[in-house]
Amino acid sequence: MAYFDNGNEIFKQARRNHYAVGAYNTNNLEWTKALLQGAEETRTPLLIQVSTGAAKYMGGYKLVKDLVSDMMDSMNISVPVILNLDHGDYDSAVECIKLGYSSVMFDGHKLPTEENLAKTKEIIKMAHERGISVEAEIGKIGENQGAEGGELASVEDAKTFVAAGVDKLACGIGNIHGVYPAGWTGLNFQRLQEIAEAVPETPLVLHGGSGIPREQVEKAISLGIAKININTEFQLAFQGATRKYIEAGSDQDKDHKGYDPRKLLLPGTEAITDAMKEMISWMGTPSIDNQVKSAAFDRSSLNEE
């Protein structure tokens, strides 16, 4: 039976020791397999997450949970896996809490701050009663809306939401979801440092991690970023490998059934794992074997689903 970790100690250790753990979105069975494979091969903890759109595409939040859990069992995954709802609204967060996800992100940034905070507190209460971790967002992550990115998170909001009990905090610091536009002005390190100093024990989250120059990501990690969300980068890796397979005419090889979806999708699936392993190497994520020796993970605290 698969176990899900809530990730709280994993991310606290990451912040304290100035490295990051990747948070990777799944989009289908192949994506799930590729992510689990990368985590097992590197012996590093994995946060696998699903957005509302991907969950609808895949058949619902329950199907996603069952798929990840069953695949962990079939692949004999032995590293900690955190199952997270990514950018969920209130109803989605409640549903995933009841389903037994080990982590949820309630995204109330479009709400007035007071309402966002009130609903976040409700989610925290429901989640913490079940040992589930909660991530909140302050400021606004950009959506390909221009070189300036989204709305910067405020230091006061950071302190308020941490006081409310959030376990991880996503901050708008000029980051953008999707492909970064030409002329993007970069991350606002001054605001990140101000927030990090105001909430020194809380793991901070960098959304829109795909496409940010490596040196900027590394600097953000040094300032307190402990979780980095990745989706677009792996989508592009999958696309590139699949295009190469088709442009080479491999799908037209009828003698070897190159059109078989298992063969057609394999290059893209392997490209995700390869990209993930490379990213893990420079985020500095240590292997679980080393972490276990330092008692970073308490396996007895994991919830069995």
N, C-alpha and C positions, 0 to 999 in steps of 0.2 A: 504494500500500500504506500502510495507516494506521500511525502511530507512536504508541507509548505512552511517556509520560514517567514516571519513578518518583517525581517530585515532591519529591525531597529538597532541591534548591536552591530550588525554588519556596517551600516552607514555611520554609526557613531565612531567606530574604529577607523573608517575611511577618513572622516574629517579630522580626527585626532592625529592621524599619521600621514596626512597630506597626500592621499591618493584618491582615486575615484573608482566607483563600480558602475558599469554600464547598465542602462535600462533600455531594453530593446523591444520594439513593437513586433508582435506577430501578426500575420495577415492570412495565413492558411496553414495547412499541414506541413508543407515543405519548409515554411519559415520556422515553424515550431521545432521541427527536427533539426534544422541548421543551427538554431540558437542553442538548443540543448547539447548538440554535438560539440559546438565551440566551447561551451562551458566545461563539459566533461574533459575534453582534450587539454584544456589549459588548467583544469582543476581549480577554477575560480567560481565564486558565487554568481548566480544569474538572477537578474530581475527581468522577467518576461511580462510584458504588459499588452493590453488590448485597448484600443480606442472604441468609442461608441460605433463609429462607422465600420470598423473592421469586425466588431462583434456582430453587427447586423449582417454583414456579408458572409460571415462564417456560420451563422445559424443561432446566435444568441450567446449571452454570457455563460449560461450553464454548459453549452456545448464546448465553449473555449476552455472552461475549467476542466471538464471531463477529458478533453483532448490532451491538454498539458499533463494532467495527472496520469492518464493511461500511457502516454508516450514516455513519461519519466520512468514508469514501471517497466515498460517493454525495452527501454534502452538501458535499464539498470543505472540510472543517474544517481551518483553518490555525492554530488556537491549540493549546497543549499540552493533552493529555488524559491524565489519570491514571486507570487502571482499578483499583479497589480492592475487595477482599473486606471486607465490613462485619460485625463480630462473628462471625468464623468460629471454629469449634472446630479442634482440631489437624488432623483429617483433611481438613476443608474447606480449611484454609490450605495443606496439602501439595498438595492437588489443584490449587488455583489457582496455586500456584508453578509446578507442572509444566505447567499450561496456558499460562503466560506472562502472567498478570496482572502489572501493574507495581508493585502495592502490595497488601499483605495486612494485615489486622488480626487478630491472634490474641487472642481473648478468653478468658483463663484465670482470670477473676476469681472464678469459683465454686470453683476448686481451692485447696488450701492454698498459701500463698505460695511455699513451697519448690518444690512441683510446678509451679506456674504459671511460676516463674522458669526451672526446668529445661527445660520444654517451649518456653518463649519463646526460650531460647538455641538450641534445636534448629531452631526456625523461622528464627531470625536467620541461622544458618549456611547453611541451605539457600537462603534468599532472597538473601542477600548474594553468594553464589557466582554468582548469575544477575543481579545488579544490581537486585534487587527490594527495595523499601522495606518496612519492618515497623513497624507500630503495635501497641502493647500497652496494656492498661488496668490501672490500679491503683485501689483503692477499689471502689466499686460505684455504678453509675448507677441511680437510682431507676426503678421501674416502676409509676408511679401508686400508690405504696404509702403515701402520706401526705405531709403538709406538710413534713416534714424531708428528703425526698429519700432518697438512698441512703447508703451508708457513705463517710465522708470518706477520701480517699487520704492516706497518710502520707508525710511528707517523706523518711524513710529508704527507703521502697519506691521513691520516685521516683529517688533517687540510685542505688539498686541496679539498677533496670531500665535506666537510662540507661548505667550502667557496663557492662551486659551487651551494649549495642550497639543498642538500639531507636532508630529514626529519628524517631518521633513518639510522644508519650505522652498517652493519654487519662486524665483524672483525675476521680474522683468528688468534686465540690465542691458537692453539693446539687442537681445537675441531675437531670432525670427524662426518660425516654423517653415519648413520647406527649403527651396533653393534661395540662397542669399542673393539679393540684387546687386548689380554693379554699383560701386560707390558706397557700399555699406560702410558706416563709420566705425564699426567694431564694438566690442563690449565696453561698457562703462565700468572700469575697474575701481574708480573712486567710490561709486555707489556700492559696488560689491563689497569693498573693504569696510565701508561704513556699516553695512548690514551685518557683515561677519563679526565685527567688533561688538555690535549691539546684542547679538545672539550667539555667543562664542561656543555654545555646546550643541547647537542645532545643525544637523546636516543640511546643507543648502543644495538646491537642485538647479541644473542648467538645462533648460528645455531648448529645443532647436539646435542640438549639438552637431548635426550633420552640416558640414561645410564651413564651420568656424576654423580658422587656421590653427594648426596644432599648437603653436607657441602661445596663442591666446587661451586655448583650453588649458594648457599646462599652468599658465599664470593663474587662471581662475581656480584651478585645483589648489594651488598654493595658498589661495586666499580663503578657502573654505568650501568650495564646491566638492561634494562627495558623491553625487549622482548625476550622470550625464545621459540625457535621453537621445536615442538614435533611432531613426526610422528612414528618412529620405536617403541617407548614404547607402543603406543596404538595398533599398529599392533600385537605386541607380546601379549598384553592383550586380543585382539580379538581372536588370534590364540589359546591361552591357554584355554579360556572359551569354544570355539567351539570344541576343542579336547576333553575336559572333557565331553561335552554333547554327543559326538559321542562314546567315549570310555565307557560311562555309558550305551550305547545301546539305548539311548532315541530316536535316529533317526529311530530305528527299531520298535518302538511302533506303529503298524499299527492301533490299536484300537483308539488311540488318535492323529493319523496323525502326529507322531513325525518327519516325513520326510518333512512336510510342511516347505518351506523355511522361512516362517514367524516365525516358532518355532525354526528352525535350526539356524537362524541368530540372534535370540533374546539374547541368553547368551553373545555372543560376543559384541553385540551392548550395552548391559547394562554394560559390563566390561569396555568399552571405557569411558562411563559416570562416572563410579566409579573411574577409574584411573585419570580422569580429575579433579574430585572434590577433590581428595586427593592432587593432584599437586597444585591446586589453593590454598589450605589451607596453604601449606608451602612456596609458592612463596609470600604470604602476600598480594595477590590481594584483595583490599577492595570491599565491595558491592557497586553497583551503587547508592543505596539509600543514603549511607553516602557521596558518591562523589557528588551527585546532591545537597545535602545540602551545600557543600563547593564550589558549582559552578564550579566544574571541567569539567562538560560537558555542552555545550551550544547547546541544542536540536534545536534551531532555525537555526543553521549553517549546519544542516545535509542536504544532497542532497536526493531528492525523485526520485526514479527510477521507 
